[in-house]
Amino acid sequence: MARFIFLEISDINVERFLIISSIVFLTLAFLFILTVFVKRYFKIVKARKDAIMDRYIEQVLFPVLFQQQTFADISTTNLYQRQSTDKVFLEALHNAVVKMHSSYSGSHAHILRTFFIESKLVDISLQKIRKGAWNERCRAIRDLSQMQIESSSDLILQHCSSSNETLRQEAIIGLIRMSGFGGLNALKVYTYDINQWMIINIIHHLNLQNQTDVPEFDFLLQSKNKTVILLGCRLIEYYKQTEQLNTLVRLNQSTDNIDVQEITAEVIDKLNSF
Amino acid sequence: MGSLLIIDFFAFNVLMLLFAVLIVSSYILLAIVSVRSLIRYLKSNEFVDYSVLLSTELAPALSLIAPAYNEGLTIEENIQSLLSLNYNNFEIIVVNDGSKDNSMEVLIKAFQLEIVHRNFNNFIETKPIRGVYKSRNAAYKKLIVVDKVNGGKADALNTGINVSSHPYVVCIDVDCVLDKDTLLKLSKPFLEQSKKRIIATGGVVRIANSCIVKRGRLMQVNAPENLLPRTQVIEYLRAFLLGRMAWSRLDGLLLISGAFGMFDREIAIKAGGYDHKTVGEDMELVVRMRRYMLEHNLPYSVAYIPDPLCWTEAPESLSIFRRQRSRWTRGTMETLWIHRRMFLNPKYKILGLLSLPYWFVFEYLAPIIELLGLLVTLLFIVLGIISWKFFSLLVLFVYTFAVMFSFLALLTEEFTYHQYPKISDFRKFALTALIEPFYFHPFSVYAALRGNWEKIKGTKGWGDMTRKGFTKTKV
């Protein structure tokens, strides 16, 4: 056996292995360092391009926001005609419009939304939500729901059943961002688990909507999904829906799920203390 | 006799080569898994808004436990920094572990403390408590100071766990600089648990030497000026970015750094808390908590956050560094010995079949094997039977791999957290990686061997760990 090993691992084979491995490691080491320098170089180049792009974007959006110009007016300018074929410019403009929309409200937000649709920047997001990688889809959902593009609701809804957890969560939040409490309807048939992190996010985004007509959340208690029931309980607690006390008591008595029993008991206690 | 020696010579060459190939392969595999997990984490994290936790009562209630021993010079600033962390539902328990300096006086004066009566159970046996203090000032209502008889870090942490009134405990070193969102990030995995109970979350520890710290906050990240901590930066990058992330993905993480980690208090208590008899109490607790869950057939997981959340000062002198590494070796030996039953035991799943054997061979045995290799090589030189060609090629193989792996860690850092934007810093790290195998690695091996020797001799305790202190801005 020992003889066999020595024959197999002959001097020449071992030497060849060590030399080739060392060359591979050395090459990789060189490539890694080179990649860092190349990345840093491109970062500098990108920063320069971004600065130029920011100037262009400002020249495009400033008249729209503050000089009552429409997309039709902008599209005839030399700058826009020159840049509109540049994908990088369109992507940057798209991102800038979405970002500005989140900072503005009222008429300025409406102007930006109209510009987003008329300039077909919306198509960039729609293309991503249809064909992009999962993280691009998440970003598209965020952008479309932020811009209140109602025609994208169905596309977003489809992602509520995605196998990717982040995408699924982003879709639910997107629907809430778009339709407020109406977004919760997607959960009627939701089969995946909703964890505590998600519950906190849902409540947070519902809160951001500032809607006054709070619906009764007992429809969530009808779900066959235990975690949707838990969400319903938390929402009842958060919105202090004392009128749901009887429903909760009934649920507490009828369920054999320990988690549901515990949370309903906790919420009943809290509602009674209000 | 001569032919026997030749066969032994061949066998030795083969063994050395096999060990080198095995260790290199395992590092490469772990790095691949790590990088993939890291990319996945960063992509998902792009859509996470941690601030949602600031406005909810559903954020997990947690106790930050900071043991302090002779920290009088910096303790006030450190606690001010902890008090300003972004989180609402938490208390800070500073455990003064019988400091011989003026730590208690500083605390009482700075935070207007007074003795209070606090009910708590002595779930874990600890040294006696002299008093529990709270502030008269409402601005410090989150602060609890426990003054106790000296019993070591593990004992102080156990006291904090006993005194805590919250379901989760975050154990930290009081002199660490924490990112302001640390608690938000550590809590998230506990909120995401569904079928598996998250029993602990750990994170990346980074080295803060030469970084600028102002009022307990990291203001500017710099590469350490001193070569030794600079080398440790590369070492930490390799360990945290290319190693632990993979172990977390495989659900076989054994170690959550003692500098900071978050634990499910109930499980920590049921497992018996920190073991004050070992100097590797951080690793030992994680292993024991995992063992407890496995022995009770409870589904669980240990989470890991790759974000740079905790910055600590690394040893700048060889003697302190040597003591630190010797202690780590003793801690590893003690943990492996305490939990020897788990070794290669299928009942303990990946922990018993992979994590512990890996730790034993590549963390504990590796320095011993290296020493043996060195001694046998010396013997062959003396006997005149060494193959210089094979020896040189093996050294080249190991050296090129070590450099390549360090560069990969730097590349990963560049593409992920990019904490060292200055090109001069990057150059320093690259040069350090080139010389590291010649001085840092041999010294680490020596320190580990000293750890073995100290264990055999029966040395206990931590030894002196004098810190220089962070670079501060002029205020």
Boltz contact constraints between the chains, C-beta under 6 A:
constraints:
  - contact:
      token1: [A, 6]
      token2: [B, 10]
      max_distance: 6.0
  - contact:
      token1: [A, 9]
      token2: [B, 14]
      max_distance: 6.0
  - contact:
      token1: [A, 15]
      token2: [B, 393]
      max_distance: 6.0
  - contact:
      token1: [A, 18]
      token2: [B, 393]
      max_distance: 6.0
  - contact:
      token1: [A, 18]
      token2: [B, 397]
      max_distance: 6.0
  - contact:
      token1: [A, 21]
      token2: [B, 397]
      max_distance: 6.0
  - contact:
      token1: [A, 22]
      token2: [B, 396]
      max_distance: 6.0
  - contact:
      token1: [A, 22]
      token2: [B, 397]
      max_distance: 6.0
  - contact:
      token1: [A, 22]
      token2: [B, 400]
      max_distance: 6.0
  - contact:
      token1: [A, 25]
      token2: [B, 400]
      max_distance: 6.0
  - contact:
      token1: [A, 25]
      token2: [B, 401]
      max_distance: 6.0
  - contact:
      token1: [A, 25]
      token2: [B, 404]
      max_distance: 6.0
  - contact:
      token1: [A, 26]
      token2: [B, 400]
      max_distance: 6.0
  - contact:
      token1: [A, 28]
      token2: [B, 404]
      max_distance: 6.0
  - contact:
      token1: [A, 29]
      token2: [B, 403]
      max_distance: 6.0
  - contact:
      token1: [A, 29]
      token2: [B, 404]
      max_distance: 6.0
  - contact:
      token1: [A, 29]
      token2: [B, 407]
      max_distance: 6.0
  - contact:
      token1: [A, 32]
      token2: [B, 407]
      max_distance: 6.0
  - contact:
      token1: [A, 32]
      token2: [B, 408]
      max_distance: 6.0
  - contact:
      token1: [A, 32]
      token2: [B, 411]
      max_distance: 6.0
  - contact:
      token1: [A, 33]
      token2: [B, 407]
      max_distance: 6.0
  - contact:
      token1: [A, 35]
      token2: [B, 411]
      max_distance: 6.0
  - contact:
      token1: [A, 36]
      token2: [B, 411]
      max_distance: 6.0
  - contact:
      token1: [A, 36]
      token2: [B, 414]
      max_distance: 6.0
  - contact:
      token1: [A, 135]
      token2: [B, 43]
      max_distance: 6.0
  - contact:
      token1: [A, 138]
      token2: [B, 47]
      max_distance: 6.0
  - contact:
      token1: [A, 166]
      token2: [B, 44]
      max_distance: 6.0
  - contact:
      token1: [A, 166]
      token2: [B, 47]
      max_distance: 6.0
  - contact:
      token1: [A, 170]
      token2: [B, 47]
      max_distance: 6.0
  - contact:
      token1: [A, 193]
      token2: [B, 194]
      max_distance: 6.0
  - contact:
      token1: [A, 195]
      token2: [B, 192]
      max_distance: 6.0
  - contact:
      token1: [A, 195]
      token2: [B, 194]
      max_distance: 6.0
  - contact:
      token1: [A, 196]
      token2: [B, 191]
      max_distance: 6.0
  - contact:
      token1: [A, 197]
      token2: [B, 191]
      max_distance: 6.0
  - contact:
      token1: [A, 197]
      token2: [B, 192]
      max_distance: 6.0
  - contact:
      token1: [A, 200]
      token2: [B, 52]
      max_distance: 6.0
  - contact:
      token1: [A, 200]
      token2: [B, 56]
      max_distance: 6.0
  - contact:
      token1: [A, 200]
      token2: [B, 58]
      max_distance: 6.0
  - contact:
      token1: [A, 201]
      token2: [B, 52]
      max_distance: 6.0
  - contact:
      token1: [A, 204]
      token2: [B, 52]
      max_distance: 6.0
